[in-house]
Amino acid sequence: MMGRARHWVAAFTGLVLGLLAIGPGLAPGFVLSFDMVFVPDPVFSRMTFGLTGTVPRHVPSDAFVTALATVLPADAVQKLVLLAIFVMACTAAASLVPSERLAPRLAAGVLYAWNPFVAERLLLGHWAFLLGYAALPWVVGAAARVAEPGGGRRLVRALIPAAIGGFAAIAISALTALAVAAAGGAAGRERGRALGRTAVALVVLSLPWLVTGWLRPAGMPGDAVGVEAFAARADTPFGAVGSLFLLGGAWNRETVPAGYGTPIIAFAWLLVVVAAVFAYGRWCRTAWARGVALAAGAGFVLAALGTVVPWLLRWAIGLWPGFAVLRDGQQYVAPLAVLVAVGLGVLVERVMRQRVDTARADTAGVALAIFAILAPVVLLPSLAWGAAGRLKAVDYPAAWAAGRKIIEADTVPGDVLALPWATYRSYPWNGGRTSLDALPRYLGRRVIVSDAVMIGSLTIRAEDPRARRLDEVVRASGPLTGGLRAAGIRYVALDAETSAANPARGRLAGAELVLDRPDLVLYRIEAPAKAGDGGAPAWSAVLAWSIVIGVILWSFFVPASTLSAYFPRRPRRRRTP
């Protein structure tokens, strides 16, 4: 199949996979799962742009969602984003396979869009990261040609999904793009030009979160305590390192798909991955092949650091807190997923090319192609139908809308404190499934939650300066009202465990109870003191966003001189008299 039709087939296949994977999450409402929190009618705020002093992990993904929600219903935006991940992943991986046949390309696309890595990251709620993952094969293709005329523009366009995803998505894209640019066939000045253009594109597209994160007064976060907590875990019989090789090994045991990791399934996945890696190394001879292999190897080493040599990662974080981005190691096996997917496509292409005995070879090739295309879904059926029912759409309770109406009508400044004093919630109206507290995105005012993460008996300290200052007040046994008033708190919201026996109610003497519903309790504190977040200055976000938007617009503007490099004019024939 030639031309653009093969890309449409891959895109349609990705759409089918997305519909199958999201399942009940496509119903009206919102899917809340761990870090994935979408809310109705989101509004732009200082938090949206990372100006509240919190670590800007949600920048610029929250701004992207908020912008889309101004023209579409917010729940529809979430569904479109989730489906786009599968469509892009299948299409991008298929486009990278060096074959004109459809079957090898679809085999690569399906494996890249449907594997343990995608399943576990989806259940973790890392939709923004998965945007960058989905476009990673496009980044590979663009980085391999970045030194050519118009190469910088192509790379910027390929990096847009990762730029939306934020720092984690940019991290895996940077690892891959720089490796491809460095290991390409270019030499000397051309290689330097490729690396320079790649580095500039990555830095510029990172400015929205890089600038606001760097200028936050609290400095760069980094807690070596979390190394073991976020290290890869074994979800197969092959241990943590073996699980990473099979594209699994997420740190959170609750995100392992049901049934995955049993000896039979794990061994079958091992056969697929080993065969794909072998085929890649033996027969993939493209300009970017060595670069992807280099990125996959480096990524695998980074992914295993927290498990194999945790002391080394702790030492590195102590030396420079920025190395804390390596704690969640599993995300760095993304380049390996590209290699495995392309390798499977190359294997199918190799078998289908055999012409020793045409009838048998064609039969074997067709059989292998069908098996390769269906294998990921057959070997990981629990990703289907909303990860076996774990991704369900729910409606926010009416009490939340009533609380937002009360707060929006209030002209007195002040922030909102969310209790219980914890990062994650298990809302009854969300079926008891774990998710981040949704109030910070639901309300237009600044909402302060404890962003300290508890994993078993281990606590990773809060990164929000306001949360750290309020921690002692909230955890004390005395009254809350006076301390919260001095800290600039106008409202206290109990968004879970709202029964009359909740101990927080007895500590709010003097605060006015303005809403008392089973799903939300709201207290108002009179005359709160003025308190600023102390985040990055607003001008930094304005400058960063202006540069990024300008560069993206520039990437879509291709001058005639660049077009002529791809479509040279044929010399005119002279007429003979």
C-alpha positions in Angstrom: 0.0 0.0 0.0 1.5 3.3 -1.1 1.2 6.9 -0.3 -0.8 8.5 2.5 -3.3 5.6 2.6 -1.0 3.5 4.7 -0.8 6.3 7.3 -4.6 6.5 7.4 -4.8 2.7 8.0 -2.3 3.0 10.9 -4.2 5.9 12.3 -7.5 4.0 12.1 -5.9 1.0 13.8 -4.7 3.3 16.6 -8.2 4.7 17.0 -9.6 1.2 17.3 -7.0 0.4 19.9 -7.9 3.6 21.8 -11.6 2.9 21.8 -10.9 -0.6 23.0 -8.5 0.6 25.7 -10.5 3.5 27.1 -13.9 1.6 26.9 -16.2 2.9 29.7 -14.1 6.0 30.1 -15.6 7.2 26.8 -19.0 7.7 28.5 -20.0 11.2 29.6 -18.0 12.4 32.6 -14.4 12.4 33.7 -11.8 9.6 34.3 -9.9 10.2 37.5 -6.9 7.8 38.0 -3.9 8.7 40.2 -2.3 11.7 38.5 -4.9 12.1 35.8 -7.4 14.7 36.9 -9.6 16.6 34.4 -12.3 19.0 35.7 -15.4 20.7 34.2 -14.9 24.3 33.0 -11.2 24.7 33.9 -10.0 28.3 34.2 -6.6 29.9 33.6 -4.9 30.8 36.9 -1.5 31.4 38.3 -1.3 27.6 39.0 -1.9 26.9 35.3 1.3 28.6 34.4 3.4 27.4 37.3 3.5 30.7 39.2 2.3 29.5 42.6 5.6 28.2 43.9 4.7 24.6 43.3 6.9 22.4 41.1 5.5 23.1 37.5 5.0 19.4 36.5 1.6 20.3 35.1 3.0 23.0 32.8 2.1 23.4 30.0 -0.3 20.5 29.9 -2.9 22.2 32.1 -2.8 25.3 29.9 -3.3 23.1 26.8 -6.4 21.4 28.3 -7.8 24.7 29.6 -7.4 26.2 26.1 -9.2 23.3 24.4 -11.9 23.4 27.1 -12.8 26.9 26.0 -14.2 25.6 22.8 -15.1 22.0 23.7 -16.7 20.3 26.8 -13.9 19.5 29.2 -14.9 15.8 29.4 -14.8 15.6 25.6 -11.3 17.1 25.7 -10.1 14.3 28.0 -11.4 11.6 25.7 -9.9 13.3 22.6 -6.5 13.5 24.3 -6.6 9.9 25.4 -7.6 8.6 22.0 -5.0 10.8 20.3 -2.3 9.0 22.3 -3.2 5.7 20.7 -3.7 7.2 17.2 -0.3 9.0 17.3 1.6 6.1 18.8 0.3 3.6 16.2 0.8 6.0 13.3 4.2 7.3 14.4 5.7 3.8 15.0 4.3 2.5 11.8 5.8 5.4 9.8 9.3 4.5 11.2 9.4 0.9 9.8 11.6 0.8 6.7 9.0 -1.1 4.6 6.5 -0.4 1.9 4.3 -3.2 3.1 1.4 -2.5 5.4 1.7 -5.6 7.7 5.1 -4.8 9.1 4.1 -1.2 9.8 0.9 -2.2 11.6 2.8 -4.8 13.6 5.1 -2.1 14.9 2.3 0.4 15.4 0.1 -2.0 17.4 3.0 -3.1 19.7 4.0 0.5 20.3 0.5 1.6 21.2 -0.4 -1.6 23.2 2.2 -2.8 25.7 2.8 -3.0 29.5 4.5 0.4 29.4 1.5 2.2 28.0 -0.9 0.3 30.3 0.9 1.1 33.5 1.5 4.7 32.6 -2.1 5.1 31.6 -3.3 3.7 34.9 -0.8 6.0 36.7 -2.6 8.9 34.9 0.5 10.1 33.1 -1.5 11.2 30.0 0.8 14.2 29.4 3.9 12.0 29.4 2.2 9.5 27.0 1.7 12.4 24.5 5.5 12.7 24.3 5.8 8.9 24.2 3.3 8.6 21.3 5.2 11.1 19.2 8.7 9.7 20.0 9.1 7.8 16.6 8.4 11.1 14.8 11.1 12.7 16.9 13.5 9.9 15.8 12.7 10.6 12.1 13.0 14.3 12.5 16.3 14.2 14.5 17.9 12.0 11.9 17.4 14.8 9.3 17.7 17.8 11.5 20.9 19.0 9.8 19.2 19.1 6.4 17.4 22.3 5.1 14.2 22.8 7.1 15.4 20.1 9.6 15.0 22.4 12.6 11.4 23.2 11.7 10.6 19.5 11.3 12.1 18.7 14.7 10.1 21.4 16.4 6.9 20.1 14.9 7.7 16.6 15.9 8.4 17.8 19.5 5.1 19.6 20.0 3.4 16.7 21.7 6.3 16.3 24.1 6.3 20.1 24.7 2.7 19.9 25.7 3.5 16.9 28.0 6.0 18.8 30.0 9.3 18.0 31.6 9.0 14.1 31.7 7.9 13.9 28.1 10.7 16.3 27.0 13.2 14.3 29.0 12.7 11.1 27.0 12.5 13.1 23.8 15.8 14.8 24.6 17.5 11.5 25.4 16.3 10.0 22.1 16.8 13.0 19.8 20.3 13.8 21.0 21.3 10.2 20.6 20.0 10.0 17.1 21.6 13.3 16.2 25.0 12.2 17.7 25.0 8.7 16.2 23.9 9.6 12.7 26.0 9.2 9.7 27.0 12.9 9.7 30.4 13.9 10.8 32.3 17.1 11.7 30.4 20.3 11.3 27.3 18.6 10.1 27.1 16.5 13.3 27.7 19.6 15.4 25.0 21.4 13.5 22.6 18.5 14.2 23.3 18.5 17.9 23.1 22.3 18.1 19.8 22.5 16.4 18.4 19.6 18.5 19.6 21.1 21.8 18.1 24.5 20.9 14.8 23.1 19.9 14.6 21.1 23.2 15.5 24.0 25.4 13.2 26.5 23.7 10.2 24.2 23.9 10.9 23.5 27.6 10.9 27.2 28.5 7.3 27.3 30.0 8.2 24.9 32.8 12.0 25.4 32.8 11.9 29.1 33.5 9.1 29.0 36.1 10.7 26.0 37.8 14.1 27.6 37.9 12.9 30.9 39.3 10.7 29.4 42.1 12.2 30.8 45.4 12.2 27.4 47.0 14.8 26.2 44.5 15.0 23.0 42.6 13.3 20.1 44.4 15.0 16.8 45.0 14.6 14.3 47.7 16.9 11.3 47.8 14.5 9.6 50.1 12.2 8.7 47.2 14.8 6.7 45.2 13.7 3.3 46.5 10.0 4.3 46.5 10.0 5.2 42.8 12.5 2.6 41.7 11.3 0.0 39.2 9.5 -3.1 40.7 9.2 -6.6 39.4 5.9 -7.3 37.8 7.1 -10.4 36.0 9.0 -13.5 37.3 12.2 -12.0 35.7 12.8 -9.4 38.5 12.8 -5.7 38.2 15.4 -5.5 35.5 13.8 -8.2 33.5 10.4 -6.5 33.9 11.9 -3.2 32.5 13.2 -5.2 29.5 9.7 -6.4 28.9 8.6 -2.7 29.0 6.9 -3.0 32.4 8.3 -2.5 36.0 6.3 0.6 37.1 7.0 1.6 40.7 3.3 1.5 41.7 2.0 -2.0 42.2 -1.6 -0.8 41.8 -1.1 0.1 38.2 -0.1 -3.4 37.0 -2.7 -4.7 34.6 -4.8 -7.6 35.8 -3.3 -10.9 34.9 -0.1 -9.4 33.5 3.1 -11.0 34.8 1.9 -14.6 35.1 4.7 -17.0 34.0 3.1 -18.0 30.7 2.2 -14.4 29.7 5.6 -13.1 30.8 7.5 -15.8 28.9 5.4 -15.0 25.7 6.2 -11.3 26.0 9.9 -12.2 26.5 9.9 -14.2 23.2 8.3 -11.3 21.4 10.8 -8.7 22.8 13.9 -10.9 22.3 12.9 -11.7 18.7 12.2 -8.0 18.0 15.5 -6.8 19.5 17.4 -9.5 17.5 15.7 -8.5 14.3 16.4 -4.8 14.9 20.1 -5.5 15.5 20.4 -7.8 12.6 18.5 -6.2 9.8 17.6 -2.5 10.7 20.1 -0.4 8.7 18.6 3.0 8.6 20.3 6.3 9.3 18.7 6.5 12.7 19.1 2.8 13.8 22.3 3.3 15.8 20.9 6.4 17.5 17.8 4.6 18.6 19.9 1.7 19.9 22.1 4.1 21.8 19.0 5.9 23.3 17.4 2.5 24.2 20.6 1.3 26.0 21.1 4.6 27.8 17.5 4.7 28.8 17.5 1.2 30.1 20.6 1.9 32.3 18.8 5.0 33.7 15.7 3.1 34.3 17.5 0.4 36.3 19.6 2.8 38.4 17.2 3.1 41.3 16.9 -0.7 41.5 20.5 -1.8 40.8 22.6 1.0 42.4 20.2 3.2 44.4 23.1 4.6 46.4 24.5 6.1 43.2 21.3 7.9 42.4 20.9 9.1 46.0 24.5 10.5 45.8 23.7 12.2 42.5 20.6 13.8 43.9 22.5 15.1 46.9 25.1 16.5 44.5 22.4 18.3 42.4 18.7 18.1 43.2 17.9 18.1 39.4 18.8 14.4 39.2 15.6 13.7 41.0 14.0 13.4 37.6 15.7 10.0 37.4 13.8 8.6 40.4 10.9 7.4 38.3 13.1 5.2 36.3 10.6 3.2 34.2 9.7 6.2 32.0 13.2 6.0 30.5 12.5 2.6 28.8 10.4 4.5 26.2 13.2 4.5 23.6 13.5 0.8 24.1 9.8 0.5 23.2 10.6 2.3 19.9 13.4 -0.2 19.2 11.2 -3.2 20.1 8.3 -2.0 18.0 10.4 -1.2 14.9 12.3 -4.5 15.4 9.0 -6.5 15.3 8.1 -4.7 12.1 11.5 -5.4 10.6 11.1 -9.1 11.5 7.8 -9.3 9.8 9.2 -7.5 6.7 12.2 -9.9 6.6 10.0 -13.0 6.7 7.6 -11.6 4.0 10.5 -10.9 1.7 11.6 -14.5 1.5 11.1 -15.9 -2.0 12.8 -19.3 -1.8 9.6 -21.2 -1.9 7.0 -18.6 -2.8 3.9 -20.4 -1.6 5.3 -21.5 1.7 7.1 -18.2 2.3 4.1 -16.1 1.6 2.0 -18.3 3.9 4.5 -18.1 6.7 4.9 -14.3 6.2 1.1 -13.8 6.3 0.8 -16.0 9.4 3.6 -14.1 11.2 2.2 -10.8 10.2 -1.3 -11.7 11.6 0.3 -13.0 14.8 2.6 -10.0 15.2 -0.3 -7.6 14.8 -2.6 -9.4 17.2 0.0 -10.6 19.7 0.1 -7.4 21.9 -3.6 -7.4 22.4 -3.8 -11.2 23.0 -0.9 -11.1 25.5 -2.3 -8.0 27.3 -6.1 -8.3 27.2 -6.5 -6.6 30.6 -5.7 -3.2 29.0 -9.0 -3.5 27.1 -12.3 -2.0 28.3 -10.8 0.7 30.5 -8.1 -1.6 31.8 -10.6 -4.2 32.9 -13.0 -1.5 34.2 -10.5 0.6 36.1 -10.9 3.6 33.9 -14.5 4.7 34.3 -16.1 8.1 33.6 -17.8 9.7 36.6 -19.6 13.0 37.2 -18.4 15.5 39.8 -21.0 15.8 42.6 -23.5 18.6 42.7 -21.9 19.7 46.1 -18.7 20.6 44.3 -20.5 22.9 41.9 -22.4 24.5 44.8 -19.1 25.1 46.6 -17.4 26.6 43.6 -20.4 29.0 43.2 -20.0 30.2 46.8 -16.3 30.7 46.5 -16.6 32.5 43.1 -19.2 34.9 44.5 -16.9 35.9 47.4 -14.9 39.1 46.8 -12.7 38.7 49.9 -9.2 37.5 48.9 -7.7 34.4 50.4 -6.8 30.8 49.6 -8.5 27.5 50.1 -7.0 24.7 52.3 -8.0 21.2 51.3 -8.4 18.5 54.0 -7.7 15.7 54.6 -4.0 16.7 54.6 -2.9 14.3 51.9 -2.0 14.3 48.2 -4.3 11.6 47.0 -8.0 10.9 47.5 -10.3 7.9 47.2 -13.6 9.7 46.5 -16.7 7.5 47.1 -18.2 9.1 44.0 -15.2 7.9 42.0 -15.7 4.3 43.1 -13.0 4.5 45.7 -10.3 4.7 43.0 -7.2 6.7 43.9 -6.6 10.1 42.3 -5.0 13.4 43.0 -7.1 15.9 44.9 -9.1 17.6 42.1 -9.9 20.8 44.0 -6.8 22.7 42.9 -7.9 22.5 39.3 -11.6 22.7 40.0 -11.5 26.0 41.8 -10.2 29.3 40.4 -8.6 30.2 43.7 -5.3 28.9 44.9 -5.9 25.6 46.7 -3.3 24.3 49.0 -2.9 20.6 49.5 -0.2 18.6 51.1 1.9 17.4 48.2 4.0 15.1 50.4 3.7 11.6 48.9 3.3 8.5 51.1 4.3 5.2 49.7 3.8 2.5 52.3 5.6 3.7 55.4 7.8 6.1 53.5 7.0 9.8 53.2 8.5 12.0 50.6 8.4 15.6 51.9 6.2 18.3 50.4 7.7 20.5 47.6 5.1 23.3 47.8 6.5 26.0 50.1 3.0 27.0 51.3 2.3 23.4 52.2 5.5 23.1 54.1 4.7 26.2 56.2 1.2 25.0 56.9 2.2 21.5 57.7 3.0 22.2 61.3 -0.3 24.1 61.8 -2.4 21.3 60.3 -0.7 18.4 62.0 -0.8 20.1 65.5 -3.6 19.0 67.8 -5.0 22.4 68.6 -7.5 24.8 66.9 -6.9 25.5 63.2 -8.8 28.7 62.7 -6.3 31.2 64.0 -3.2 29.7 62.3 -5.0 29.4 59.0 -6.3 33.0 59.2 -2.7 34.2 59.8 -1.6 32.1 56.8 -4.1 33.8 54.4 -6.6 30.9 54.3 -10.2 32.1 53.4 -11.9 28.7 53.0 -11.3 25.2 54.4 -12.7 22.4 52.2 -13.2 18.8 53.4 -13.5 17.0 50.1 -13.4 13.5 51.5 -14.2 11.9 54.8 -16.8 14.6 55.3 -18.8 12.8 58.0 -19.8 14.7 61.2 -17.2 12.7 63.1 -14.4 14.1 61.1 -11.9 15.5 63.6 -11.1 18.6 61.5 -14.6 19.9 62.2 -13.9 20.3 65.9 -10.7 22.3 65.2 -12.5 25.0 63.1 -14.2 26.8 65.9 -14.9 30.4 64.9 -15.1 29.5 61.2 -18.4 29.8 59.4 -19.9 26.6 58.0 -21.2 27.7 54.5 -21.8 24.3 52.9 -22.4 20.9 54.5 -23.0 18.1 52.0 -21.9 14.4 52.0 -19.4 15.1 49.2 -18.1 18.5 50.3 -17.9 20.5 53.5 -16.9 24.2 53.3 -15.9 26.5 56.1 -15.2 30.3 55.7 -12.7 32.2 57.8 -13.2 35.9 58.4 -10.6 38.5 57.6 -7.7 36.3 56.5 -4.2 37.9 56.3 -2.7 38.6 53.0 -0.3 35.9 51.9 1.5 35.5 48.6 2.7 32.3 47.1 6.2 33.6 46.3 6.3 31.8 43.0 8.1 32.8 39.8 7.2 36.3 38.6 4.5 36.6 35.9 6.8 38.2 33.4 8.8 35.0 33.2 5.8 33.0 32.0 4.8 35.7 29.5 8.3 35.7 28.1 8.7 31.9 28.0 5.3 31.4 26.3 5.8 34.2 23.8 9.1 32.6 22.7 7.6 29.1 22.4 4.5 30.2 20.5 6.7 32.2 18.2 9.0 29.2 17.5 6.1 26.9 16.9 4.5 29.3 14.4 7.9 29.7 12.8 8.1 25.9 12.4 5.0 25.8 10.3 6.1 28.6 8.1 8.3 27.1 5.4 9.8 29.7 3.0 10.0 29.0 -0.7 13.8 28.5 -0.5 13.3 25.6 1.8 10.6 24.1 -0.4 12.8 24.2 -3.4 15.3 21.8 -1.7 12.6 19.2 -1.6 10.8 20.0 -4.9 13.5 21.2 -7.3 12.3 22.6 -10.5 12.9 20.6 -13.7 15.1 22.5 -16.2 13.1 23.8 -19.1 13.7 22.3 -22.5 14.8 24.7 -25.1 12.7 24.8 -28.2 14.5 24.0 -31.4 13.8 26.4 -34.2 
